[in-house]
Amino acid sequence: MARKLGVLILLSCVFCLNFFVILPPALASNGLSLTTPFPGIEVRPGETVTFPLELRTTGISKTVDLQVVSAPKGWSSTFKGGGMIVHQISVDPQEPAEVNLQVEVPQDAKPGTYNCVVRAAGGGSTATLSLQMVIKDTPSGSDRMTTQYPVLSGTTTTNFQFRVNLTNNGAQERSYSLNAQAPPGWQVTFSPAYDSKQIASLSLKPGESQGLDVNVKPPQGVKAGTYEIPVEAVSSAGKAGVVLKVVITGTYTLEITTPTERLNAEATAGGESPLTLLVKNTGSSDIQNITFTASAPSQWAVTFEPDTIDVLPAGETRQVVAYLKPPKEAIAGDYAVSITANSSVASTTATFRVTVKTSTLWGIVAILLVAGVIAGVAWIFHKYGRR
């Protein structure tokens, strides 16, 4: 009898042991389990990641509430199922229920390890699941934008064209928006390689690369120097970029005009007449030590105030006064006077039509002389005409 009782006790122990081994602990304790095949993943700032969740239950069907009970500050999360945002899910004992947890990583998230705890509760049962997200200093699989020639040089009239390559190193297809941070007045456009159409965005499949032409046009009158133009392709997973450099080489050009832009003037014979000039630096580099000379008719005198411009910065204008002095004997009429601005790197000449007028005093003297001659002749006829 005692032997039979011992065998019975042994069989009972074996049965109980098999029951607890076969039945998962979560189900054995409360009849609800919550799992994911990927509880720990690597993420990047600005990325939206998805955790596939699976719920199982025993006994009868349950309506289960879903909740994120712990998450990093500033991170947002959403449960999605059937293309909808959900907060409850029905779980049947016959088959598992599936739902996705989407987590949005902030754009300014720093490298480190972040934890998120999800809880499922319903029908008197509760299950929790801890998820881990890691942001590395240098994320693996980062998209790349590269160029073989990041520096181009030319003048202000050059249209610069850079060739860059964009590569999707992710595991999913991504859409990218293209933008550039150019100085004010600069024009930057994007085109697919070997294609003239302009684009602002594009999509790439995993592992796919696309060549892009970045066309850069500087504004007129930009000064000589080196200008940086960061360009980037931005997707939901992050951004890839490269810094392009444009070197504007110096151009030296001068221009002489007047405030009215008319190249004519008036002068009085024997007098000094001022002519206001505007000297412009229309190049992209500063011009130093500009002097002035004049080509005028014989016996004319032309002086300048000031007679030298030490430095004329690119794009700027200086006022100079030319004093024109025809000789006293100059006959009234039009004369040509050429004025030249000279420097070691540039020069320019403007020709002016100068209308010379005789002095009013000399006109009066001439009239008086003529009147005197006429009066003298009249007096002679009057005195001797009767004889």
PyMOL commands that set and color helices and strands:
alter all, ss='L'
color gray80, all
select helices_A, chain A and resi 2-22+25-30+360-384
alter helices_A, ss='H'
color red, helices_A
select strands_A, chain A and resi 32-35+40-43+48-57+62-70+76-81+84-85+88-91+97-104+112-122+125-135+144-147+151-154+160-167+174-180+187-192+201-204+209-217+225-235+238-248+254-257+264-268+273-281+287-295+301-305+308-312+317-325+333-342+347-357
alter strands_A, ss='S'
color yellow, strands_A
deselect
rebuild
show_as cartoon
